[in-house]
């Protein structure tokens, strides 16, 4: 990737990180102000989709069609999701209508721990980037990422 493509790719990563954190916030609010269960489920599914996307980015999954941390010269970063809340469970719960879903109890999603782990790894990635890549194509800075990571 050239510098222009990297700036655009960082904007896409920013979107994923922002959605992960904003949907977490909506799930958190549901605990205090329950609305519709469908709305809460949609927020949970969105949270998990964005979690998976960021994990795939960080762990540098081998698919040249995807934006990966190696596109920025970084080695893959291992993301340690809570037991029973890994990529396997996320994929089974979100993407497949499998027989396992009717025989195995639905995971108890530890969204706070998922968010904490992913945000820590994103911070590690962002702070180790060549800072000349900022601002991004949409004007985001390293501080833009840090503000999202520190928001509840």
C-alpha positions, 0 to 999 in steps of 0.5 A: 500500500502507498501512503494515500491507501494507508490513510484511507485504510486507517479511516476504514479501521477508525470506522470499525473501532468507532462502531465497536465502541459505540455499540458497546456503549449502547449495550451498556445503556440497555442495562439501565434503560431497557428498550426493545430486545430486538434493538439490543440484539442488533447492537450485540450483533453489530458489536460482535461483527466489528469485534471480529473485523478488528481482530482479523485486522490485528491478527493479520489473517491471510487474505490479500483482499482484506486490510491487515496490519501487515499493510502498515509494516506491522506484525500480527498482534495476538488478541486474547478474547475471553474463553467462549467468546472467541472468533469461533463462537462469534462466527457460529453465533453471527454467521451460520445457522448451524445445528450446533446453535440448537445443541450448545448454549448461546455464549455469555458474551463478555463485551466489556472484556472483548472491548478492553482487549481489542482497544488495548491492541488497537492502541498498541498498533496505533502508537507504533505506527509511523506518525507521518501517516497522520492525518488520515484522508478524512483528517483523523489523527492519532488522538482521534483514535485515542479518544474513541478508545478511552470513551465508555 
